[in-house]
Amino acid sequence: MNLKKNLLALVLLVFVGFAANAQEKASPAKTAEGMVGDAKITINYSSPAVKGRVIWGDLVPLGEVWRAGANEATTFTTTKDIMVEGKKLPAGTYSFFVIPGETSSTLIFNKVAKQWGAFDYNSAEDVLRVSVPSGQTSSLEERLVYEVKPASFEIRWEYGKASAKLGS
């Protein structure tokens, strides 16, 4: 009888482990890093997949604050003060949000770095907001991706993308 209980417990434990692992991989944790002058930029985010869904204007409503990833809010860290679209962003770690639009989007750097999604987002905690061009790409980006370049960073998902100019 104890053997059956132990075997059942083991099977349940393995099942829960597989379920947790599968759930983690639904939106795996990713990191984008790069240098802007002497500043190291690190963007930590969860990368959801399109999975045949319409993203912009459906899953992610246009004109509303979006957590810019899945699960916990995306974080943007800079080791030194930088310029984002010509505006100063002091060194630090910020939660990063986007208000997506068809032709322009608002990028938001918020001083409350640890938050779950955008559920407790408070605009009074914003350190910087910038408007950037946004638009369509010709190729599908199945998973949300951030890319840090020497003079910019870019967000791409589904057929949408937005990019911000960075400087030191």
C-alpha positions as CSV (number, residue, x, y, z in Angstrom):
1,M,0.0,0.0,0.0
2,N,2.8,2.4,0.9
3,L,4.5,1.6,-2.4
4,K,1.3,2.6,-4.3
5,K,1.1,5.8,-2.4
6,N,4.7,6.6,-3.0
7,L,4.3,5.8,-6.7
8,L,1.2,7.9,-7.0
9,A,3.0,10.8,-5.2
10,L,6.0,10.5,-7.6
11,V,3.7,10.5,-10.6
12,L,1.9,13.6,-9.4
13,L,5.2,15.3,-8.6
14,V,6.5,14.6,-12.1
15,F,3.2,15.8,-13.7
16,V,3.3,19.0,-11.7
17,G,6.9,19.5,-12.6
18,F,6.1,19.0,-16.3
19,A,3.1,21.4,-16.1
20,A,5.2,24.1,-14.4
21,N,8.0,23.7,-16.9
22,A,5.5,23.9,-19.8
23,Q,4.0,27.0,-18.3
24,E,7.4,28.6,-17.9
25,K,8.3,28.0,-21.6
26,A,5.0,29.6,-22.8
27,S,6.7,33.0,-22.2
28,P,10.4,32.3,-21.5
29,A,12.5,34.8,-19.7
30,K,14.8,36.6,-22.1
31,T,17.5,39.3,-21.7
32,A,18.7,41.8,-24.3
33,E,22.0,43.6,-23.6
34,G,24.2,46.1,-25.3
35,M,26.3,49.2,-24.8
36,V,25.4,52.8,-25.4
37,G,28.6,54.7,-25.0
38,D,29.9,53.7,-21.6
39,A,26.5,52.6,-20.3
40,K,25.5,49.0,-20.3
41,I,21.8,48.5,-21.1
42,T,20.0,45.4,-19.9
43,I,16.3,44.6,-20.8
44,N,14.8,41.7,-18.9
45,Y,11.4,40.5,-20.2
46,S,9.2,37.5,-20.7
47,S,8.8,36.6,-24.4
48,P,5.3,35.4,-25.3
49,A,4.5,33.8,-28.7
50,V,2.0,34.9,-31.3
51,K,0.5,31.4,-31.6
52,G,-1.8,32.4,-34.4
53,R,-3.3,35.3,-32.5
54,V,-3.8,38.9,-33.7
55,I,-1.6,40.9,-31.3
56,W,-1.8,44.6,-31.9
57,G,-5.3,46.0,-31.5
58,D,-6.7,42.7,-30.2
59,L,-4.6,40.8,-27.6
60,V,-2.7,44.1,-26.8
61,P,-5.2,47.0,-27.2
62,L,-3.9,50.1,-28.9
63,G,-3.9,53.3,-26.8
64,E,-3.6,51.5,-23.4
65,V,-0.6,50.8,-21.1
66,W,0.9,47.4,-21.9
67,R,3.5,45.7,-19.7
68,A,5.7,45.2,-22.8
69,G,6.1,41.4,-22.3
70,A,4.4,38.7,-20.2
71,N,4.3,38.0,-16.5
72,E,6.3,40.5,-14.5
73,A,6.7,43.9,-16.0
74,T,9.7,44.2,-18.3
75,T,12.7,46.0,-16.7
76,F,15.1,48.4,-18.4
77,T,18.5,48.9,-16.6
78,T,21.2,51.4,-17.6
79,T,24.4,51.6,-15.6
80,K,24.9,55.3,-16.5
81,D,22.7,58.2,-17.4
82,I,21.7,58.0,-21.1
83,M,19.5,60.0,-23.5
84,V,16.3,58.4,-24.8
85,E,14.9,60.3,-27.8
86,G,16.9,63.3,-26.6
87,K,15.6,63.2,-23.0
88,K,17.7,62.2,-20.0
89,L,17.2,58.9,-18.3
90,P,19.2,58.6,-15.1
91,A,21.2,55.4,-14.3
92,G,19.0,52.8,-12.7
93,T,16.5,50.0,-13.1
94,Y,13.0,50.8,-14.3
95,S,9.8,48.9,-15.2
96,F,9.2,49.5,-18.9
97,F,5.7,49.9,-20.4
98,V,4.4,50.8,-23.9
99,I,1.3,52.5,-25.0
100,P,1.1,51.1,-28.5
101,G,-0.3,53.0,-31.5
102,E,-0.5,52.4,-35.2
103,T,2.0,55.1,-36.2
104,S,3.5,56.2,-32.9
105,S,3.9,54.6,-29.5
106,T,4.7,56.0,-26.1
107,L,7.6,54.3,-24.2
108,I,7.4,54.6,-20.4
109,F,10.2,54.2,-17.9
110,N,8.6,53.8,-14.4
111,K,10.6,53.9,-11.1
112,V,8.7,51.0,-9.6
113,A,10.9,48.3,-11.1
114,K,9.3,45.2,-9.5
115,Q,5.6,44.9,-10.4
116,W,3.4,42.2,-11.9
117,G,2.3,43.2,-15.3
118,A,0.7,46.6,-15.5
119,F,-2.0,45.9,-12.9
120,D,-0.5,48.3,-10.3
121,Y,1.0,50.7,-12.8
122,N,0.9,54.3,-11.6
123,S,1.8,57.1,-14.0
124,A,2.8,59.3,-11.0
125,E,5.9,57.0,-10.7
126,D,7.0,57.6,-14.4
127,V,10.5,58.9,-14.7
128,L,10.4,59.4,-18.5
129,R,7.9,59.1,-21.3
130,V,8.9,59.4,-25.0
131,S,6.9,59.1,-28.2
132,V,8.5,57.0,-30.9
133,P,7.5,55.9,-34.4
134,S,5.9,52.5,-34.6
135,G,4.8,50.5,-37.6
136,Q,4.6,47.3,-39.5
137,T,7.3,44.9,-40.6
138,S,7.1,42.6,-43.6
139,S,8.0,39.4,-41.7
140,L,6.4,37.8,-38.7
141,E,8.3,37.9,-35.4
142,E,6.7,34.8,-33.6
143,R,8.1,35.8,-30.2
144,L,8.4,39.2,-28.6
145,V,12.0,40.4,-29.0
146,Y,14.0,43.3,-27.8
147,E,17.3,44.3,-29.4
148,V,19.8,46.8,-28.0
149,K,22.0,48.5,-30.6
150,P,24.8,51.1,-30.1
151,A,22.4,54.0,-30.8
152,S,18.9,52.6,-30.3
153,F,16.8,49.8,-29.0
154,E,13.9,48.0,-30.8
155,I,10.9,46.0,-29.8
156,R,9.4,43.6,-32.4
157,W,6.4,41.2,-32.1
158,E,4.0,39.8,-34.7
159,Y,4.2,42.4,-37.5
160,G,4.7,45.4,-35.2
161,K,7.8,47.2,-34.2
162,A,8.9,50.4,-32.4
163,S,12.4,51.8,-32.0
164,A,13.9,54.5,-29.7
165,K,17.1,56.5,-30.3
166,L,19.7,56.2,-27.4
167,G,22.7,58.3,-26.7
168,S,25.2,58.9,-23.9
